């Protein structure tokens, strides 16, 4: 626990500072690294074979997509990378069908999700940074994910009675889930007040509450979804890159879901 706290206190503020201070292209390099590592960890957990080059192509795809978004060509880059990745994955599968080295369809789907899905969702951070006042928008998914996780933990520990809502995480309680959403809403309002008072921007607080409500709900779905993958793949953590936290995917599982949700909300209902 001590290691987890120390690493969190060291890396958390540093990551928030990078989100706030860095322009889109340097930020995209960081996001590309996170996406590439997360893709690699997912493929390793799912036991996708190393020898057929699927790791390399999927991880390369995951790295390229955030960079394309930073350059303002996100849609074009995603389509091009998706087409190339599908061809690279399916062509060897066609050639090896019926042999001892046959490539299973489920392995191809894992590579597509890791190389395109995870990377595309995380690229929402880069897109948020490219908005007017993007230095404030880009913090939304990370703050939402962090405060939801913290709120769910404390509400679950001190008030949790109705456990076993899902067997994916049987120790988590209904009170914890509700507390996580309430915490997300509360801290979104607090963040909105900080932006208004210190950033000098008029903030629509009801919209911030909506960010918190929907962002926290999708955050909890993201956490459970990647826990489901771990259970089905029989792994405790996705990696050991971050001491006390596991792998990159263990740390950013909630953000992978929260970032595209907050990007969509900001596009439809900008709060400032």
C-alpha positions in Angstrom: 0.0 0.0 0.0 2.9 2.4 0.8 4.4 1.8 -2.6 1.1 2.4 -4.3 0.6 5.7 -2.4 4.2 6.9 -3.1 4.0 6.1 -6.8 0.6 7.7 -7.1 1.7 10.9 -5.3 4.8 11.1 -7.6 3.2 10.3 -11.0 -0.3 11.7 -10.5 0.6 15.4 -10.2 3.3 15.0 -12.9 0.7 13.5 -15.4 -1.8 16.3 -14.6 0.9 18.9 -15.1 1.8 17.4 -18.4 -1.8 17.4 -19.5 -2.2 21.0 -18.5 1.1 22.5 -19.7 2.1 20.5 -22.8 0.9 21.5 -26.3 -1.0 18.8 -28.3 2.0 17.2 -30.1 4.2 16.5 -27.0 1.1 15.4 -25.1 0.3 13.1 -28.0 3.7 11.5 -27.6 2.9 10.6 -24.0 -0.6 9.4 -24.9 1.0 7.3 -27.7 3.4 5.7 -25.2 0.5 4.9 -22.8 -1.6 3.5 -25.7 1.2 1.4 -27.0 2.0 -0.1 -23.6 -1.7 -0.7 -22.8 -2.1 -2.5 -26.2 1.0 -4.7 -25.5 -0.3 -5.5 -22.0 -3.7 -6.5 -23.3 -2.3 -8.8 -26.0 0.0 -10.4 -23.4 -2.8 -11.0 -21.0 -4.9 -12.5 -23.8 -1.9 -14.7 -24.7 -1.8 -13.6 -28.3 1.1 -15.4 -30.0 4.4 -13.4 -30.3 5.8 -15.2 -33.3 3.3 -14.0 -35.9 4.1 -10.3 -35.7 0.6 -9.4 -34.3 2.2 -7.6 -31.3 4.3 -5.3 -33.5 1.5 -4.3 -35.9 -1.1 -3.7 -33.1 1.3 -1.7 -30.9 2.5 0.3 -33.9 -1.1 1.1 -34.7 -1.8 2.2 -31.2 1.1 4.6 -31.2 0.2 6.2 -34.6 -3.4 7.1 -33.9 -2.8 9.7 -31.1 0.0 11.3 -33.2 -2.4 11.7 -36.1 -5.0 13.4 -33.8 -2.3 15.9 -32.6 -1.6 16.8 -36.2 -5.3 17.5 -36.9 -5.7 14.4 -39.0 -7.3 12.1 -36.5 -10.1 10.7 -38.6 -7.9 10.1 -41.6 -5.2 8.5 -39.5 -7.6 6.2 -37.7 -9.1 5.0 -41.0 -5.8 4.4 -42.6 -4.3 2.7 -39.6 -7.4 0.5 -39.2 -7.3 -0.6 -42.8 -3.6 -1.4 -42.7 -3.9 -3.2 -39.4 -6.8 -5.4 -40.6 -4.9 -6.3 -43.7 -1.8 -7.1 -41.7 -3.8 -9.3 -39.4 -6.0 -11.1 -41.8 -3.5 -11.9 -44.6 -1.4 -14.1 -42.4 -4.5 -15.7 -41.0 -5.7 -16.6 -44.5 -2.3 -18.1 -45.3 -2.1 -20.2 -42.1 -5.7 -21.5 -42.1 -5.7 -25.2 -41.7 -2.2 -25.5 -40.5 -0.6 -25.9 -37.0 0.1 -22.2 -36.8 -3.5 -21.1 -37.5 -4.4 -17.7 -36.3 -7.6 -17.6 -34.3 -10.3 -15.0 -35.0 -10.5 -14.0 -31.3 -6.8 -13.1 -31.4 -7.4 -10.8 -34.4 -10.3 -9.1 -32.5 -8.0 -8.6 -29.4 -5.4 -7.0 -31.7 -8.0 -4.7 -33.3 -9.4 -3.6 -30.0 -5.9 -3.0 -28.5 -4.5 -1.3 -31.6 -7.5 0.8 -32.6 -10.0 0.9 -29.8 -7.9 1.7 -26.8 -5.7 4.1 -28.8 -8.7 5.9 -30.3 -10.4 6.3 -26.9 -7.2 7.6 -25.3 -6.7 10.0 -28.3 -9.8 11.9 -26.9 -7.3 13.5 -24.5 -5.4 15.0 -27.4 -8.6 16.2 -29.0 -9.7 17.8 -25.8 -6.4 19.6 -25.6 -7.0 21.1 -29.1 -10.2 22.9 -28.0 -10.2 26.5 -27.0 -9.4 26.4 -23.3 -8.2 22.9 -23.9 -5.8 23.0 -20.9 -8.9 22.9 -18.7 -10.9 20.4 -20.7 -8.2 17.8 -21.0 -8.1 17.4 -17.2 -11.8 16.4 -17.1 -11.5 12.6 -17.8 -8.5 12.1 -15.5 -10.2 14.0 -12.6 -13.4 12.2 -13.2 -11.8 8.8 -13.3 -9.6 9.5 -10.2 -12.4 11.0 -8.0 -14.9 8.3 -9.0 -12.4 5.6 -8.0 -11.6 7.3 -4.7 -15.2 7.9 -3.9 -16.3 4.3 -4.8 -13.5 3.0 -2.5 -14.3 5.1 0.6 -18.1 4.7 0.2 -17.6 1.0 -0.3 -15.3 0.6 2.8 -17.4 2.7 5.2 -21.0 2.2 3.9 -20.9 -0.8 1.7 -23.5 -3.4 2.7 -24.9 -4.7 -0.6 -22.0 -6.5 -2.2 -21.9 -9.0 -5.0 -23.7 -6.8 -7.5 -21.5 -8.4 -10.1 -19.2 -11.4 -9.8 -16.5 -9.6 -11.7 -15.8 -7.6 -8.5 -17.8 -9.3 -5.8 -16.3 -7.3 -3.0 -17.6 -4.0 -4.5 -20.9 -2.8 -3.2 -23.9 -0.9 -4.5 -23.1 1.9 -2.0 -19.6 2.1 -3.5 -20.9 2.4 -7.1 -23.4 5.1 -6.1 -20.8 6.9 -4.0 -18.4 6.9 -6.9 -20.9 8.6 -9.1 -21.8 11.1 -6.4 -18.1 11.9 -5.9 -17.6 12.4 -9.6 -20.4 14.9 -9.7 -19.2 16.7 -6.6 -15.7 17.1 -7.8 -16.7 18.1 -11.3 -18.6 21.0 -9.6 -15.6 21.8 -7.5 -13.4 21.8 -10.6 -15.8 24.0 -12.4 -15.7 26.5 -9.5 -11.9 26.4 -9.6 -11.8 27.1 -13.4 -14.3 29.9 -12.9 -12.4 31.6 -10.0 -8.8 31.0 -11.0 -9.1 30.5 -14.8 -11.3 33.5 -15.3 -13.9 31.6 -17.4 -17.7 31.6 -17.0 -18.6 28.0 -16.2 -22.0 26.3 -16.6 -22.2 24.4 -13.4 -25.2 22.2 -14.3 -23.3 21.1 -17.4 -20.3 20.2 -15.1 -22.6 18.1 -13.0 -23.8 16.3 -16.1 -20.1 15.7 -17.0 -19.7 14.2 -13.5 -22.8 12.0 -13.7 -22.2 10.5 -17.1 -18.4 10.5 -16.9 -18.5 8.7 -13.5 -21.0 6.1 -14.7 -18.9 5.2 -17.8 -15.8 5.3 -15.6 -17.2 2.5 -13.4 -18.2 0.5 -16.5 -14.6 0.9 -17.8 -13.1 -0.3 -14.5 -15.4 -3.4 -14.5 -14.9 -4.1 -18.2 -11.1 -4.4 -17.9 -11.5 -6.3 -14.7 -13.7 -8.8 -16.6 -10.9 -9.2 -19.2 -8.4 -9.9 -16.4 -10.7 -12.5 -14.8 -11.3 -14.3 -18.1 -7.6 -14.2 -18.9 -6.7 -15.4 -15.4 -4.3 -12.5 -14.6 -4.1 -10.4 -11.4 -2.6 -7.3 -13.1 -1.8 -6.4 -16.7 1.8 -5.6 -15.8 4.4 -4.4 -13.3 5.4 -1.2 -15.0 4.0 1.0 -12.2 4.9 -0.4 -8.7 1.8 -0.8 -6.6 -0.5 -0.1 -9.5 0.2 -2.9 -11.9 0.6 -2.1 -15.6 -0.3 0.9 -17.7 -3.7 -0.6 -18.5 -4.4 -1.1 -14.8 -3.9 2.6 -14.2 -5.7 3.9 -17.3 -8.6 1.5 -17.7 -11.2 3.9 -16.4 -9.7 6.8 -18.4 -10.0 4.8 -21.6 -13.8 4.9 -21.2 -14.1 8.3 -19.6 -12.1 10.3 -22.2 -14.3 9.6 -25.2 -17.4 10.2 -23.1 -16.1 13.6 -21.9 -15.0 14.5 -25.4 -18.5 13.8 -26.7 -20.1 15.8 -23.9 -17.8 18.8 -24.5 -18.5 18.7 -28.2 -22.3 18.7 -27.6 -22.5 20.8 -24.4 -19.4 22.9 -23.7 -19.2 24.0 -20.1 -17.0 27.0 -20.7 
